Amino acid sequence: MPGPIIIADDDATRTITMRRPEKKNAISHEMFLAMSEAINSAQSDPAIRCLILTGRSGVFTSGDDVSDFVNESEAPRDPARPRGSIIFLRALVNNKKPIIAAVDGVAAGMGTTMVLHCDYVIAGTTASFFSPLIQYGLGPEGASSLLLPRIAGYQRAFSLLVMGRAMSAEEARSAGLVNVVVPPGHAIVEAQKAAREICALSPEAVAISRKLLKPPTEDLLRRMGQEEHLFAERIRSPSVLAAVKSFLSRKKR
């Protein structure tokens, strides 16, 4: 039986699929590590020219598995052992190959953050993007506080990251987060078409152009470090822990 992360190589494209339907593709520590390995191993494989991130069952991802936040808050802090999500985000930042996101349904929290790191984004009409971390008393993650204002402007970034308001697929397209909006279920097909288009180009020219277009890696890593420092402080706050446990208890009802 396939695990919660499915890795498939087809021609020159590696597709990374989140598949955890009972949790709306919420990402566990082990899933973060599996996706990180899939991205990192592609870097040294010249046969892989493009990556696709997607989700199964009509959902991209509901974000971090919130139960892991409880474990984080109660475990002794060890800076030498970064969270799985941080390992994954570093893999995205250090990645040198084009990444396409095929988004159907909800892209919450980490789902929205990883889309910000993608080079080309295709969304189904039912897709929605939002960051619920503020509801727990937490702040932005994964350099989203740097990337989102750069992509969509300060006001839209404030609405999504600080006020926790969602963006529809069309709103995300207007804001610059999404390239193309397609009917539900068609995002992965269109992503595969875009991947073939990219793979037909000169890999050297694509790599050079991509590097020029994106913010410097060191800037992204620096902002990620600032956000993670604040996250590590906030996650141990009694008010944050109470908010997370309240959310989990509501889900069990």
KOLPAKE-77507 format. One record per atom (N, C-alpha, C): residue number from 1; residue in one letter; x, y, z. Coordinates in pm, whole numbers. Atoms other than C-alpha are relative to their C-alpha. Example, Ala and Ser with C-alpha at 12.3 -4.5 7.8 and 13.67 -1.06 7.14 Angstrom:
// KOLPAKE-77507
REC  pos  code      px      py      pz
REC    1     A      89    -119       0
REC    1     A    1230    -450     780
REC    1     A      90     120       0
REC    2     S     -82    -119      -6
REC    2     S    1367    -106     714
REC    2     S     -77     109      73
***
This chain:
// KOLPAKE-77507
REC  pos  code      px      py      pz
REC    1     M      85    -120       0
REC    1     M       0       0       0
REC    1     M      88     124       0
REC    2     P     -84    -120       6
REC    2     P     143     343     -95
REC    2     P      -2      77     132
REC    3     G      -9     -79    -121
REC    3     G     263     562     188
REC    3     G     -62     137     -20
REC    4     P      60    -134      10
REC    4     P     153     921     259
REC    4     P      72      93     -95
REC    5     I     -71     -76     103
REC    5     I     417    1054      18
REC    5     I      33     -96    -114
REC    6     I     -25      83     119
REC    6     I     430     910    -334
REC    6     I      96      75     -91
REC    7     I    -100     -58      90
REC    7     I     737     979    -549
REC    7     I      -5     -76    -132
REC    8     A       8      65     132
REC    8     A     705     910    -922
REC    8     A      84      79     -99
REC    9     D     -81     -62     104
REC    9     D     961     984   -1193
REC    9     D     -54     -42    -137
REC   10     D      52      25     134
REC   10     D     822    1015   -1545
REC   10     D      79      86     -98
REC   11     D     -91     -72      89
REC   11     D    1070    1107   -1818
REC   11     D      92      87      86
REC   12     A     -92     -88     -72
REC   12     A    1247    1414   -1679
REC   12     A     -65      71     118
REC   13     T      74     -67    -107
REC   13     T     989    1508   -1415
REC   13     T     -21     -90     120
REC   14     R      29      71    -125
REC   14     R     965    1398   -1052
REC   14     R    -124      62      63
REC   15     T     123     -46     -64
REC   15     T     617    1424    -900
REC   15     T      -5     -48     145
REC   16     I       9      27    -143
REC   16     I     584    1443    -522
REC   16     I    -145      22      41
REC   17     T     143      -6     -30
REC   17     T     230    1365    -410
REC   17     T     -26     -27     147
REC   18     M      42      20    -138
REC   18     M      88    1409     -61
REC   18     M    -130     -81       0
REC   19     R     116      90       0
REC   19     R    -158    1130      15
REC   19     R     -27     -47     143
REC   20     R      42      35    -136
REC   20     R    -308    1124     362
REC   20     R    -146      46      15
REC   21     P     138     -50      10
REC   21     P    -683    1155     294
REC   21     P     -73      12     132
REC   22     E      70      -5    -129
REC   22     E    -797    1083     650
REC   22     E      35     125      79
REC   23     K     -43    -123     -68
REC   23     K    -609    1398     761
REC   23     K       5     118     -96
REC   24     K      -3    -106     102
REC   24     K    -671    1610     450
REC   24     K     143      35     -40
REC   25     N    -141     -12      41
REC   25     N    -306    1553     359
REC   25     N      81      87      96
REC   26     A     -83     -69    -101
REC   26     A    -182    1714     683
REC   26     A     138     -66       2
REC   27     I    -138      47      18
REC   27     I     197    1682     680
REC   27     I      64     -31     135
REC   28     S     -68      43    -122
REC   28     S     366    1482     955
REC   28     S     151      21     -14
REC   29     H    -146     -11       0
REC   29     H     734    1496    1051
REC   29     H      61     -94    -104
REC   30     E     -54      99      94
REC   30     E     801    1180     849
REC   30     E     -28      39    -144
REC   31     M      33     -45     136
REC   31     M     624    1324     543
REC   31     M      92     113     -44
REC   32     F     -93    -109      32
REC   32     F     838    1638     560
REC   32     F     136     -57     -39
REC   33     L    -131      58      29
REC   33     L    1150    1425     567
REC   33     L       0     -72    -134
REC   34     A       9      71     128
REC   34     A    1033    1212     272
REC   34     A       0      97    -117
REC   35     M       2     -99     107
REC   35     M     959    1519      61
REC   35     M     135      69     -14
REC   36     S    -134     -61       3
REC   36     S    1293    1674     158
REC   36     S      98     -88     -76
REC   37     E     -89      93      67
REC   37     E    1476    1364      44
REC   37     E     -29      -6    -150
REC   38     A      36       3     142
REC   38     A    1284    1359    -285
REC   38     A      53     123     -74
REC   39     I     -52    -123      61
REC   39     I    1386    1720    -353
REC   39     I     152      -3      -3
REC   40     N    -146      -2      -8
REC   40     N    1745    1684    -235
REC   40     N      65     -99     -95
REC   41     S     -59     101      87
REC   41     S    1814    1366    -428
REC   41     S     -13      36    -147
REC   42     A      16     -44     140
REC   42     A    1686    1528    -747
REC   42     A     111      95     -43
REC   43     Q    -101    -100      33
REC   43     Q    1962    1789    -727
REC   43     Q     120     -61     -73
REC   44     S    -118      65      59
REC   44     S    2235    1543    -819
REC   44     S     -36     -98    -112
REC   45     D      46      91     105
REC   45     D    2026    1354   -1077
REC   45     D     -27      80    -126
REC   46     P      19     -80     122
REC   46     P    2070    1510   -1423
REC   46     P    -122     -44     -81
REC   47     A     118      48      73
REC   47     A    1779    1299   -1551
REC   47     A    -127      72      44
REC   48     I     116     -73     -50
REC   48     I    1538    1500   -1333
REC   48     I      19     147     -30
REC   49     R     -13    -139      43
REC   49     R    1481    1840   -1489
REC   49     R    -105      92      63
REC   50     C     110     -79     -54
REC   50     C    1159    1950   -1317
REC   50     C     -69     -79     110
REC   51     L      72      63    -111
REC   51     L     956    1878   -1000
REC   51     L    -144      50       2
REC   52     I     140     -38     -20
REC   52     I     582    1880    -934
REC   52     I     -39     -35     143
REC   53     L      57      25    -132
REC   53     L     422    1913    -589
REC   53     L    -151      -1     -13
REC   54     T     145       7       9
REC   54     T      60    1802    -558
REC   54     T     -56     -83     114
REC   55     G      68      79    -102
REC   55     G    -196    1633    -333
REC   55     G    -109     -84     -61
REC   56     R     105      91      46
REC   56     R    -448    1353    -371
REC   56     R    -134      33      65
REC   57     S     136      -6     -58
REC   57     S    -822    1330    -299
REC   57     S     -58     140       1
REC   58     G      60    -132      13
REC   58     G    -907    1681    -412
REC   58     G      48     102     101
REC   59     V     -58     -92     -99
REC   59     V    -689    1844    -143
REC   59     V     149      12     -27
REC   60     F    -145     -17       8
REC   60     F    -344    1996    -171
REC   60     F      58     -43     134
REC   61     T     -34      41    -137
REC   61     T    -270    1994     203
REC   61     T     -63      96      98
REC   62     S      52     -84    -108
REC   62     S    -426    2120     524
REC   62     S     113      56      85
REC   63     G    -116     -58     -68
REC   63     G     -72    2211     635
REC   63     G      64     -94      99
REC   64     D     -65      81    -103
REC   64     D     132    2093     931
REC   64     D    -103     -83      77
REC   65     D      81      77     -93
REC   65     D     -14    1814    1141
REC   65     D       5      74     134
REC   66     V       2     -87    -117
REC   66     V    -123    2035    1432
REC   66     V      39     -74     128
REC   67     S     -38      76    -120
REC   67     S     -72    1756    1684
REC   67     S     151       4      23
REC   68     D    -145     -12     -15
REC   68     D     300    1791    1615
REC   68     D      38     127      75
REC   69     F     -28    -124     -74
REC   69     F     279    2146    1756
REC   69     F       1     -27     151
REC   70     V       4      34    -142
REC   70     V     185    1997    2094
REC   70     V     130     -69      41
REC   71     N    -126      69     -29
REC   71     N     485    1766    2081
REC   71     N     116      99       4
REC   72     E    -107    -101       4
REC   72     E     708    2062    1989
REC   72     E       0      83     128
REC   73     S       8     -90    -115
REC   73     S     582    2274    2276
REC   73     S      42     -69     130
REC   74     E     -28      73    -123
REC   74     E     633    2000    2535
REC   74     E     137     -65       2
REC   75     A    -132      63       6
REC   75     A     970    1866    2415
REC   75     A     109     102      33
REC   76     P    -112     -92     -24
REC   76     P    1302    2015    2529
REC   76     P      50      59    -132
REC   77     R     -45     -65     122
REC   77     R    1427    2266    2277
REC   77     R     143     -42     -33
REC   78     D    -132      42      44
REC   78     D    1723    2138    2074
REC   78     D      27      62    -138
REC   79     P     -26     -66     127
REC   79     P    1845    2381    1805
REC   79     P      76     -86    -100
REC   80     A     -78      86      89
REC   80     A    2071    2108    1666
REC   80     A     -89     -99     -75
REC   81     R      93      92      67
REC   81     R    1764    1905    1567
REC   81     R    -119      79     -51
REC   82     P     109     -82      53
REC   82     P    1544    2121    1341
REC   82     P    -127     -82     -24
REC   83     R     128      65      29
REC   83     R    1178    2044    1290
REC   83     R      -1     -52    -143
REC   84     G      11      54     135
REC   84     G    1084    1836     987
REC   84     G     -41     104    -102
REC   85     S      45    -104      92
REC   85     S     910    2136     833
REC   85     S     116      92     -39
REC   86     I    -114     -85      31
REC   86     I    1232    2339     856
REC   86     I      95     -71     -96
REC   87     I     -83      78      92
REC   87     I    1431    2061     688
REC   87     I     -60       5    -140
REC   88     F      69      -6     129
REC   88     F    1170    2058     410
REC   88     F      13     138     -64
REC   89     L      -8    -136      53
REC   89     L    1170    2436     371
REC   89     L     141      33     -49
REC   90     R    -138     -21      45
REC   90     R    1549    2442     349
REC   90     R      24     -72    -132
REC   91     A     -13      72     127
REC   91     A    1526    2180      75
REC   91     A     -61      81    -113
REC   92     L      64     -84     102
REC   92     L    1287    2408    -115
REC   92     L      88     120     -35
REC   93     V     -82    -120      24
REC   93     V    1511    2712     -71
REC   93     V     127     -35     -76
REC   94     N    -126      39      64
REC   94     N    1826    2527    -177
REC   94     N     -18     -73    -132
REC   95     N      28      68     125
REC   95     N    1657    2352    -467
REC   95     N      40      86    -120
REC   96     K     -46     -72     120
REC   96     K    1802    2447    -807
REC   96     K     -81     -34    -125
REC   97     K      77      43     117
REC   97     K    1539    2290   -1033
REC   97     K    -143      55       7
REC   98     P     135     -57      -1
REC   98     P    1201    2433   -1139
REC   98     P    -100     -90      71
REC   99     I     106      73     -70
REC   99     I     909    2332    -917
REC   99     I    -135      58     -41
REC  100     I     137     -37      35
REC  100     I     547    2338   -1030
REC  100     I     -92     -50     111
REC  101     A     101      43     -95
REC  101     A     259    2328    -782
REC  101     A    -131     -24     -74
REC  102     A     132      31      55
REC  102     A     -65    2157    -888
REC  102     A     -95      -6     119
REC  103     V      80     -19    -122
REC  103     V    -322    2274    -631
REC  103     V    -148     -20     -29
REC  104     D     145      17      -3
REC  104     D    -673    2137    -594
REC  104     D     -44       6     145
REC  105     G      51      -8    -137
REC  105     G    -879    2218    -287
REC  105     G      85      89      88
REC  106     V     -62     -88     -98
REC  106     V    -732    2365      28
REC  106     V     152      -9      -4
REC  107     A    -145      -9     -20
REC  107     A    -370    2481      57
REC  107     A      20      88     123
REC  108     A      -2     -74    -126
REC  108     A    -351    2581     423
REC  108     A     139       1      61
REC  109     G    -126      -6     -74
REC  109     G     -53    2696     628
REC  109     G     120     -33     -86
REC  110     M    -115      43      76
REC  110     M     246    2507     495
REC  110     M     -33     -19    -147
REC  111     G      41      14     139
REC  111     G      46    2442     179
REC  111     G      17     130     -77
REC  112     T     -20    -131      62
REC  112     T      42    2813     101
REC  112     T     147      37      -2
REC  113     T    -143     -35      -7
REC  113     T     403    2857     216
REC  113     T      79     -69    -109
REC  114     M     -79      70     102
REC  114     M     538    2588     -17
REC  114     M     -33      51    -141
REC  115     V      37     -56     130
REC  115     V     344    2738    -309
REC  115     V      82     126     -29
REC  116     L     -79    -122      18
REC  116     L     533    3066    -253
REC  116     L     141     -30     -51
REC  117     H    -134      39      44
REC  117     H     857    2877    -320
REC  117     H       0     -65    -139
REC  118     C       9      66     130
REC  118     C     729    2722    -643
REC  118     C      16     102    -113
REC  119     D     -28     -88     114
REC  119     D     815    2863    -985
REC  119     D    -123      21     -89
REC  120     Y     120      -9      84
REC  120     Y     483    2796   -1159
REC  120     Y    -112     -70      77
REC  121     V     107      53     -83
REC  121     V     147    2737    -991
REC  121     V    -129      -9     -81
REC  122     I     128      25      67
REC  122     I    -169    2585   -1137
REC  122     I    -100     -38     107
REC  123     A     100      24    -104
REC  123     A    -485    2587    -926
REC  123     A    -134     -34     -62
REC  124     G     138      27      38
REC  124     G    -826    2429    -965
REC  124     G     -90     109      54
REC  125     T      91    -107     -41
REC  125     T   -1126    2657    -926
REC  125     T     -42     -12     146
REC  126     T      38      19    -141
REC  126     T   -1197    2505    -583
REC  126     T     116      25      96
REC  127     A    -117     -22     -86
REC  127     A    -848    2585    -452
REC  127     A     -19     123      88
REC  128     S      -2    -117     -89
REC  128     S    -808    2819    -157
REC  128     S     131       1      76
REC  129     F    -129     -19     -63
REC  129     F    -501    2958      12
REC  129     F     -19      81     129
REC  130     F       7     -79    -124
REC  130     F    -478    3066     375
REC  130     F     101     -51     100
REC  131     S    -100      32    -103
REC  131     S    -248    3068     677
REC  131     S     -65      13     137
REC  132     P      69      -5    -129
REC  132     P    -417    2973    1007
REC  132     P      92      16     121
REC  133     L     -93      -4    -114
REC  133     L    -102    3006    1221
REC  133     L     -34     113      97
REC  134     I      34    -114     -86
REC  134     I    -219    3344    1352
REC  134     I    -109     -38     100
REC  135     Q     109      43     -89
REC  135     Q    -522    3167    1502
REC  135     Q      52     -70     124
REC  136     Y     -62      65    -115
REC  136     Y    -287    2977    1733
REC  136     Y      93      93      75
REC  137     G     -94     -92     -62
REC  137     G     -87    3285    1823
REC  137     G     141     -13     -53
REC  138     L    -131      17      63
REC  138     L     199    3191    1589
REC  138     L      14      98    -116
REC  139     G     -26     -93     109
REC  139     G     359    3391    1308
REC  139     G      36     -70    -129
REC  140     P     -34      56     131
REC  140     P     472    3340     948
REC  140     P     115     -99       8
REC  141     E    -104     103       6
REC  141     E     701    3054     847
REC  141     E      57      -6    -141
REC  142     G     -54      32     132
REC  142     G     928    2952     562
REC  142     G      30     118     -89
REC  143     A     -27    -124      75
REC  143     A    1023    3308     457
REC  143     A    -123      54     -69
REC  144     S     123     -53      60
REC  144     S     658    3372     373
REC  144     S     -14     150      26
REC  145     S       7    -144     -30
REC  145     S     692    3713     540
REC  145     S      86      82     -96
REC  146     L     -81     -67     102
REC  146     L     952    3796     275
REC  146     L     -60     -21    -139
REC  147     L      45      33     135
REC  147     L     805    3619     -28
REC  147     L    -138      57     -34
REC  148     L     137     -40      35
REC  148     L     435    3703      -3
REC  148     L     -14     150     -29
REC  149     P       8    -142      38
REC  149     P     471    4086      12
REC  149     P      68      28    -133
REC  150     R     -72     -18     127
REC  150     R     717    4059    -278
REC  150     R     -87     -42    -118
REC  151     I      84      52     108
REC  151     I     468    3858    -485
REC  151     I    -131      77     -11
REC  152     A     138     -48       2
REC  152     A     132    4001    -383
REC  152     A     -18     142      53
REC  153     G      14    -132     -61
REC  153     G     206    4333    -212
REC  153     G     -27     -10     148
REC  154     Y      10       1    -146
REC  154     Y     202    4429     154
REC  154     Y    -143     -22      48
REC  155     Q     136       8     -51
REC  155     Q    -174    4470     194
REC  155     Q     -59    -141     -11
REC  156     R      50     137      14
REC  156     R    -260    4127      55
REC  156     R      73     -94      96
REC  157     A     -76      83     -93
REC  157     A      19    3973     261
REC  157     A     -51      17     143
REC  158     F      54     -26    -134
REC  158     F    -118    4139     575
REC  158     F    -133     -72      19
REC  159     S     131      64      -8
REC  159     S    -467    4009     502
REC  159     S      13    -151      21
REC  160     L     -14     146      -6
REC  160     L    -346    3650     455
REC  160     L      78     -45     122
REC  161     L     -89      47    -105
REC  161     L     -65    3621     709
REC  161     L     -37      51     139
REC  162     V      30     -59    -131
REC  162     V    -184    3852     988
REC  162     V    -148     -14      36
REC  163     M     143      10     -28
REC  163     M    -564    3853     955
REC  163     M     -53    -142     -21
REC  164     G      41     138      20
REC  164     G    -580    3490     846
REC  164     G    -111     -18    -102
REC  165     R     105      10     101
REC  165     R    -815    3559     555
REC  165     R      45     -86    -117
REC  166     A     -32      91     111
REC  166     A    -831    3310     270
REC  166     A      -5      73    -134
REC  167     M       6     -44     139
REC  167     M    -770    3372     -99
REC  167     M     -58    -113     -83
REC  168     S      50      98      95
REC  168     S    -973    3194    -363
REC  168     S     102     -18    -112
REC  169     A     -92      24     112
REC  169     A    -803    3055    -673
REC  169     A      10     124     -88
REC  170     E      -2    -120      86
REC  170     E    -904    3360    -877
REC  170     E      66     117      69
REC  171     E     -67    -107     -74
REC  171     E    -797    3601    -604
REC  171     E     151     -23       4
REC  172     A    -143      31      -1
REC  172     A    -463    3421    -583
REC  172     A      63      25    -136
REC  173     R     -52     -28     135
REC  173     R    -423    3448    -960
REC  173     R      17     152     -18
REC  174     S      -9    -147      12
REC  174     S    -496    3823    -948
REC  174     S     115      55      84
REC  175     A    -106     -47     -90
REC  175     A    -247    3857    -661
REC  175     A     138     -42     -46
REC  176     G    -129      43      50
REC  176     G      28    3679    -854
REC  176     G      51    -130      59
REC  177     L     -42     127     -58
REC  177     L      43    3357    -648
REC  177     L     -20    -115     -96
REC  178     V      41     108      90
REC  178     V    -117    3148    -923
REC  178     V      15      47    -144
REC  179     N     -13     -32     143
REC  179     N     -38    3139   -1296
REC  179     N    -128     -25     -77
REC  180     V     114      43      78
REC  180     V    -341    2953   -1428
REC  180     V    -103     -65      91
REC  181     V     109      65     -71
REC  181     V    -682    2852   -1291
REC  181     V     -72     -92     -98
REC  182     V      58     102      87
REC  182     V    -833    2533   -1435
REC  182     V    -116     -68      73
REC  183     P     109      72     -66
REC  183     P   -1141    2316   -1368
REC  183     P      53     -98     105
REC  184     P     -44      95    -104
REC  184     P   -1124    2090   -1058
REC  184     P      48    -131     -60
REC  185     G     -54     126      47
REC  185     G    -912    1781   -1111
REC  185     G      94      11    -119
REC  186     H     -84     -18     119
REC  186     H    -723    1930   -1407
REC  186     H     137      57      31
REC  187     A    -126     -67     -33
REC  187     A    -437    2092   -1217
REC  187     A     121     -88     -29
REC  188     I    -116      87      19
REC  188     I    -208    1789   -1230
REC  188     I      27     -22    -148
REC  189     V     -19      17     145
REC  189     V    -267    1740   -1604
REC  189     V      69     122     -60
REC  190     E     -61    -123      51
REC  190     E    -181    2103   -1674
REC  190     E     142      15      53
REC  191     A    -136      -5     -55
REC  191     A     122    2078   -1444
REC  191     A      94     -89     -79
REC  192     Q     -82      91      81
REC  192     Q     251    1782   -1643
REC  192     Q      31      61    -136
REC  193     K     -24     -69     127
REC  193     K     210    1983   -1965
REC  193     K     106     109      18
REC  194     A     -98    -107     -26
REC  194     A     401    2276   -1813
REC  194     A     138     -59      25
REC  195     A    -129      65     -27
REC  195     A     674    2039   -1692
REC  195     A      66     -44    -130
REC  196     R     -57      41     130
REC  196     R     719    1899   -2043
REC  196     R      53     121     -76
REC  197     E     -44    -124      66
REC  197     E     746    2255   -2174
REC  197     E     133      47      58
REC  198     I    -123     -42     -66
REC  198     I    1014    2340   -1918
REC  198     I     114     -95     -34
REC  199     C    -104     100      25
REC  199     C    1203    2015   -1976
REC  199     C      53       6    -143
REC  200     A     -45     -13     139
REC  200     A    1226    2095   -2347
REC  200     A      98     115     -17
REC  201     L     -89    -115       6
REC  201     L    1428    2408   -2268
REC  201     L     141     -39      44
REC  202     S    -138      22     -44
REC  202     S    1802    2435   -2208
REC  202     S       6       1     152
REC  203     P      -5       3    -147
REC  203     P    1858    2324   -1845
REC  203     P      93     107      57
REC  204     E     -93    -103     -47
REC  204     E    2152    2563   -1810
REC  204     E     -66     137      -3
REC  205     A      65    -130      13
REC  205     A    1951    2859   -1937
REC  205     A    -113      15     103
REC  206     V     108      -4    -100
REC  206     V    1657    2770   -1712
REC  206     V      58      26     139
REC  207     A     -61     -16    -132
REC  207     A    1885    2742   -1407
REC  207     A      50     142      21
REC  208     I     -54    -137     -11
REC  208     I    2054    3077   -1477
REC  208     I    -114     100      16
REC  209     S     113     -93      -4
REC  209     S    1724    3256   -1541
REC  209     S     -75      -9     132
REC  210     R      70      21    -126
REC  210     R    1560    3106   -1236
REC  210     R      75      66     116
REC  211     K     -81     -59    -106
REC  211     K    1848    3215   -1013
REC  211     K     -10     153      -1
REC  212     L      11    -146      11
REC  212     L    1822    3573   -1144
REC  212     L    -137      50      46
REC  213     L     136     -43     -32
REC  213     L    1445    3587   -1090
REC  213     L     -32     -10     149
REC  214     K      38      26    -139
REC  214     K    1433    3452    -734
REC  214     K      84      84      97
REC  215     P     -81     -68    -101
REC  215     P    1547    3629    -414
REC  215     P     124     -83      31
REC  216     P    -121      75     -35
REC  216     P    1900    3534    -307
REC  216     P     -28    -104     109
REC  217     T      21     108     -96
REC  217     T    1912    3206    -117
REC  217     T      33      44     142
REC  218     E     -40     -42    -134
REC  218     E    2094    3368     174
REC  218     E    -105      90      65
REC  219     D     106     -85     -55
REC  219     D    1812    3624     214
REC  219     D    -116     -85      50
REC  220     L     109      88     -40
REC  220     L    1551    3349     227
REC  220     L      35     -77     127
REC  221     L     -42      75    -118
REC  221     L    1749    3143     477
REC  221     L       8      89     123
REC  222     R      -9     -93    -113
REC  222     R    1811    3448     694
REC  222     R    -140      29      56
REC  223     R     136     -28     -46
REC  223     R    1439    3534     706
REC  223     R     -63    -124      65
REC  224     M      50     124     -60
REC  224     M    1352    3170     774
REC  224     M      52     -17     141
REC  225     G     -58      11    -133
REC  225     G    1590    3174    1068
REC  225     G     -66      95      99
REC  226     Q      69     -96     -87
REC  226     Q    1426    3487    1210
REC  226     Q    -139     -50      37
REC  227     E     135      50     -25
REC  227     E    1079    3337    1172
REC  227     E       3    -122      92
REC  228     E      -8     120     -81
REC  228     E    1186    3006    1325
REC  228     E      36      32     144
REC  229     H     -34     -42    -135
REC  229     H    1341    3180    1625
REC  229     H    -126      47      74
REC  230     L     124     -49     -61
REC  230     L    1010    3357    1693
REC  230     L     -99    -114      21
REC  231     F      90     115     -13
REC  231     F     815    3035    1629
REC  231     F      37     -83     122
REC  232     A     -47      82    -112
REC  232     A    1029    2844    1880
REC  232     A     -33      64     134
REC  233     E      38     -70    -123
REC  233     E     958    3111    2141
REC  233     E    -150      -9      23
REC  234     R     145      -5     -14
REC  234     R     586    3131    2071
REC  234     R     -61    -136      27
REC  235     I      61     133     -11
REC  235     I     520    2755    2052
REC  235     I      -4     -47     145
REC  236     R      -3      38    -141
REC  236     R     605    2726    2423
REC  236     R     -84      91      88
REC  237     S      87     -89     -75
REC  237     S     364    2999    2523
REC  237     S    -126     -76      45
REC  238     P     121      69     -46
REC  238     P      75    2869    2739
REC  238     P    -123      33     -85
REC  239     S     116     -38      81
REC  239     S    -174    3063    2526
REC  239     S      -1     -71    -134
REC  240     V     -10      72     127
REC  240     V     -47    2901    2206
REC  240     V     -35    -147      19
REC  241     L      28     140     -27
REC  241     L     -55    2553    2357
REC  241     L    -149     -21      26
REC  242     A     144      10     -27
REC  242     A    -410    2614    2482
REC  242     A     -81      10    -129
REC  243     A      71     -17     127
REC  243     A    -521    2731    2136
REC  243     A      11    -125     -87
REC  244     V     -20     121      79
REC  244     V    -371    2424    1967
REC  244     V     -82    -115      57
REC  245     K      76     109     -61
REC  245     K    -526    2183    2218
REC  245     K    -150      21     -17
REC  246     S     141     -29      24
REC  246     S    -862    2357    2180
REC  246     S     -41     -39    -140
REC  247     F      27      38     139
REC  247     F    -843    2309    1803
REC  247     F      -8    -152     -14
REC  248     L       0     145      11
REC  248     L    -758    1941    1840
REC  248     L    -122     -62      67
REC  249     S     118      55     -67
REC  249     S   -1042    1881    2084
REC  249     S    -126      24     -82
REC  250     R     115     -26      86
REC  250     R   -1290    2044    1845
REC  250     R      -5    -100    -114
REC  251     K      -6      94     113
REC  251     K   -1171    1814    1564
REC  251     K     -48    -139      43
REC  252     K      38     134     -46
REC  252     K   -1238    1504    1781
REC  252     K    -150     -13      26
REC  253     R     143       6     -32
REC  253     R   -1601    1598    1847
REC  253     R     -81     -49    -120
***
